[in-house]
Amino acid sequence: MLACVVVAVAGRMALGADGVRRDLPSTRLAVPPKPNIILILADDLGYGEVGCYGQARIKTPNIDRLATEGMRFTQCYAGTTVCAPSRAALMTGWHTGHVSLRGNAAVPLKTNELTVAQVLKRAGYATACFGKWGLGLLNTPSTPSKKGFDEWLGYLSQTHAHEYYPTQLWSSSARDQAEDRPVSLSNNLHGAQGDYAQALAFYEQSLRNHQVSRDKHEMASVLFFRLFRGEALLRQGDYAGAQAFFVDNIAPMQELELKNYLSYVMRRLGQALLHQDDYSGARVRFEESLVANLEIGDMKAVAACLAAFAALAQAQKELPRATQLFGASEAVSESIYTEMTPYDHDQYTRNVTALHTQLPAADFDAAWEAGRKLTLEEAVKLAMESVAQPVKNRR
């Protein structure tokens, strides 16, 4: 689970060995540019589970690129074995014997416990935090806005953060002079799973903080988080809305030459069209996505494309072909030790369960095993050979 993202933009610190801030002496030497800082804290992510620290089986290209362009830490340890005190140690720089949080109880940081965000603000940084806080609830002196963060959106309570689809989050903004206000997620009322809270939080805040930027890397980050909104529309069953959303994102992706993002948009657009019975349109988008992902070498996305073609074949009553393609998709996923996104997993489970009832058991098992034994080239050929029927019942 992604716990939080801490962002500090443009600044410079001067700390003595005793931790006391001091002014830097004057010098004729040029002052180096102040670095931007992005800290991503993920619960239960092991040191050796990403590529930049030696992982060979699970591909983590984006994190690896952050490490290549930034900094790696090879002697960094969590402060404690559980969430709140570990995060408190990280934010304050104190070990658990000194910091006030010793366990996962709802205990706020004390007023005199200075956080890294407060230190960075003194050095001229703009600061933001998105995700899980857990260091001070509402009406305590230790909410993010009172501990150095200009912008904040997420969960105040670590227990609340166990919910991926909560009915509200909390927000603060120095820009808007708003502090600790609730943010309603009405699409999640009555147990609905409309807005995936963490993705939506990062999407909204990335748009807010980078909406005027034209830097390619920053715009790519904005577009990446924005795409989660389209997946939320698919989850809600708003297929026409999802179609319009993904169509609107094609041009920005093409302008920035973001082939991996564009291939994702094409596959999602195809899924939106498939749900509206536009089989021909869905097939075109699936083919564009599959070809692009094969060129990029993104095998996780290739597996997702094979499953998308399987769903298309199933919708057209090509049940043996659909079963083979689902089997092939599973085999590709297993070969690279990867898992599907929540939306893809839901669709996959629903479609394969339906196939079990649509085909005799012996036929299903035979087609499934045949699909798993296909080479990648054979699976791609099987997908590409599917012939989409004319559009029917298009809404």
N, C-alpha and C positions, 0 to 999 in steps of 0.2 A: 504494500500500500504506500503510495506517495504521501508522506507526512506533511511536508511544507517546502516552499521555495522562498528563499530569502534573496533579495536583490538590493545591491547598493551601487549607485551610479555616480562616478566621477568624484574622487576625493583623495586626500593624502593624510596619513597619520604620522605623528611623532610621539613615540612612547619611550620613556626611559626603561632601564632594566628592571626598575621597581614598579613598573606599570603606571607611573604618573606621567600625564601628558605634558610635554614641554614644547615651547616654540622652537622651530628649527633655526639654527644660526644662519645669518645672511651669507650668501655666497655668490660668486660671479658665474658659477657653473649653471648651465641650463637645468631647470627642474624637470625631471622626467615626467611624462604624462601620467596622470592619476588613473590607475586601473579601475575598470568596472568589476564588480564582484557578484557572482551568482552562486549560491549554495543550495543544492538540492538535497534534502534529507528524506531518505526512504526507509521506512520501517522494515526490518528483517532482510535487508539486502546485504549479502556477505561480501567481504573484500574481494574474493576471487570469482565473483559472479558476473563481472563485466570485462570486456575485452582488454581495456587498457591496463588491467592488473593480471592478465594472463589467461583469461577465459578463452577457450578455443572452440567450444561447441555452440554456445549461445551467442548470436551476433548482436552487438550493441554499438553500431557505427556512430550514432549521434553522441553518445556519452564518450566514446573513444575520441571523437573529434574535439569535444570540449577539453579533454585531457591533453591532446596534442597542441591545441592553441592556447591552453591555459597552464594549469599546474596540477601535478599529482602529489598526493601525500602517501608516503610509504611507512610512516611510523605514527599513524593517527588512530586513536582508540576511542570507543564510545565511553562516556563518563560513567554509565551504570548499565545494568542489564535490562532495565525497563524504561518506558517512554519518558515520563515527565522529568525525573531527575537527570536522565541522560541529556535531555534537551536543555534543562537548566544549566548543566555543566557547560554545554556547548555555547549557550548564549552569554554566560557570565565569565567563562574562562576559569571558573573555580571547580575543584574536584568535589565529590559528593560529601566529603567530610566537612566542607566549609559552606556549601550552598544550602539554602533553607529547605529545598525540596529533597526529601530522602526516599520517597515512594510515590505511588500513583494516586495518592489522595489529592483532593481539590485544594491544594495549598498554594497561594500566590507567592510570587517573588516579593521580597521585601523592597521597600522604597529605596534603600541604600544599596541594593544589588544592581550594579550597573551592567547593562547589556552591551554587546558589541554594536548593536544598532545605535545606541546613544553615543558611543565613542565615535562611530563613523559620522554621525550627524555633526558632531563638534569639528570634525575634519572637513566638513563641506559636502558630504554625500547626501544624495536623495535616497531614501530607503523605502523598501516595500516588503511585505510578507504575505504569502498566499498559502492557505492549506490549514494544517492543524497547529494550534497554539498550545493549550494545556498548561499555561504558566500563570493564569489569573483569569477568573471568571468576571462576568458583568458586575459592576459596582465595586471592584477592587482596584487598588492602585497599580495593578500590573497587567492591564490589557495591552495589546500591541501598541496602540496609539500613545500609551503612557510610558512605554518602554523603548521609544525611539523610532517607531515606524511611521512614516508619512502616509503610506497607503496600506490598507489591510483588508482582506476578504477571506473568510474561512470559518473554521470551527473554533470557538473559545474553549470548549470542553473536549478533552481527549476521548471521553466516552461517547459524546455526540459524534465524534469523527469516525466511529465504527459504522455509521450509516452512509452508504454511497448516495442515497436518494433522500436526504432530509427535507423537511418542509420549510426550513429556513437556515440561513447562514448569518454571520455577523460581519459588519463592515465599518471601517473608519477611513476618513480622507481629510488630510490637512488642506488639500486643494479646495474641497467643498466645505471646509469647517464643520464637518460632521464626524461625530465620535460615537462608536459603539452602538450603531443602529442595526436593527434586524433587517434582513433581506429575505423576502418571502419567495419560496419556490413552489408556487401553486400547482405546477405540473406534477408534483410529487404527493399531493394530498390523497388521503384514503388508500395509501399503499401503492399508488401509481409510481412508475419508474420513468418519468418524463425527462428530467434534467439530471445528468450525471454530475454531481456537485463539484467535484474537483476539476474536471475538464472545463465545466462551464465557468468556474471561478477564474481559472487561468486564462480562458478565452476572453472573457469580459475585461479583465485587467490588462491583458496584453494589448487589446485594442485601445483601451483608455490611455495607456502609457506610451504607446508607439504609433498612434494614429497619424502623426505628421511625418514620421520617419520614412525616408526613401532608401535607406541603406539596405542592400539585398539581404544580408543575414538577419537584420532586425525584422524586415518585412516577412521573411520566411518564417520566423518564429511566430509572428502575428497570425499568418495564414495557417500555420500548423495547429495552433490552439483553436482557431476559428472553425476548423473542420469538425471539431467535436460537436458543434451546434448542429451540423447537418446530420450526424449520426443520432443526435437526440430527436430530431424531427422524424427520422426513420423509426425510432423506437416508439414514438407517439402515434405512428400510423399516418402521419401527415405526409403522404408520398408526393403529392403535388407540390407541397411546400419544400420538401427535400429536393425535388427535381429542380425547382427554381433556384434554391440555395446553391446547389452544386454547379448549375449552369453559370451562375454569377461569378463563381470562383475559377472558371476555366481561364479567362483572359489574364487575371493576375498571375496565375501559375505559369502560363505561357510566356508572359512578359519577363518573369524572373528566371525562366528556363529551369523550373523545379520539376524535373521529370518524375521523381518518386512521388511527390505530392499530386502531380497531375494524374498519374496512373491511379492513385487512390481515389481521386475525384471521379474519374471515368468509371471505376468499378462501383462506387456508391451511386453514381447517377444511373448506371445500368440496373442496380437493384431497385431504385425508385421507379424506373420505367417498367421493370418486370412486375412489380406489385400493381401497376396500372394496366397490366396485360399488353404492354407494347413490347412484344417479343423481338421484333426486328430491331427496334431501337436499343433494347437491352443487349442484344447480341453484338451490335456494333461497338458499344461501349465496353463490354467485357473483352472483346477481341483487342481493342486499343490498349486496354489495361494490361492484358496478358502479354502482348508483344513488348510493351514498354518495360514490364517487370523482368521479362527474360533478358532484355538488353542490359538492364541495370544489374541483374543478378540477385534481385530480392526474392529469395525462395519462399519466405513467409507469405509475401504478396502473391506469388505464383500459386501457392497452395490455396489461398483465398479465391483466386480467379478460377481455379478448377472447380471449387465448390460453387461458385457463382454460375458457371456453365452447367453444373449438375442441377442446380435449382431451375435453370432455364429448360433443360431437357425434361425435368420432372413436370414442370408446368405444361409442357407440350405432350405429356403422356408417353415420352420416350423413357420408360422406367428402367430397363436394363442399362441403357447408356447413362442415365442419371446415377444409378447405383455404382457403376464402374467408376465414374468420375468422382463421386464422394469417396470411394475407396482409395483412388489415386491421390486425392487431396490429403486424406489422412496419412498415407504413406509418406508423402513429401514433408508434411508437418513433423512427423516422427523422426525423419532423417536429419532434421536440423534442430530437434529438441525445442520446438516452439509451441506456443498456444495461440488460440484465436482471441480476437477482441470479444468483449461481452456480447455485442450485437451479432457478430458472425457466429459465435457459439450458439446463441439462441436460435438463429435461423437454421444452422446445421442440425441441431438436435431436433427441431420441429420437422424438418424435411426428411431426415433419415428415419425418424419414428413413423412418419406417414408412409414411407416406402415399405416399411415392415408390414404394413397392413395392405398395401397396394399390390405386393408381389407375393407369390407362394414362398414359404421359407427357404426351400431348396434353391429356387431361382435367385432369391435375394443373396443367399450365401455364395452361390457360384459367381454371380456378377461382382459382388463385393471383393472376393478373393482375386478375381481376374483383374479388377481395377488396381488392387494393391500391388500386383505383380508387374504392372506396366512400367516400362522405362519412362523417364520424363518426356522424351521425344514422342513416345507412343501416346502418352496421356494428353499432351498438347495437340497432337494430330486428332485424337478422338474428340477433343473439345471443339477444335476448329471445324470439324466436319459436320457439326450439328447445324441443321438448316432451320432457321427461325421461320415459323409460320407467319402469315400476314397478321397485321395488327387486328385485335378484336376487342370490343368493349372498352375502347380507349376512353379514359375520363379526362 
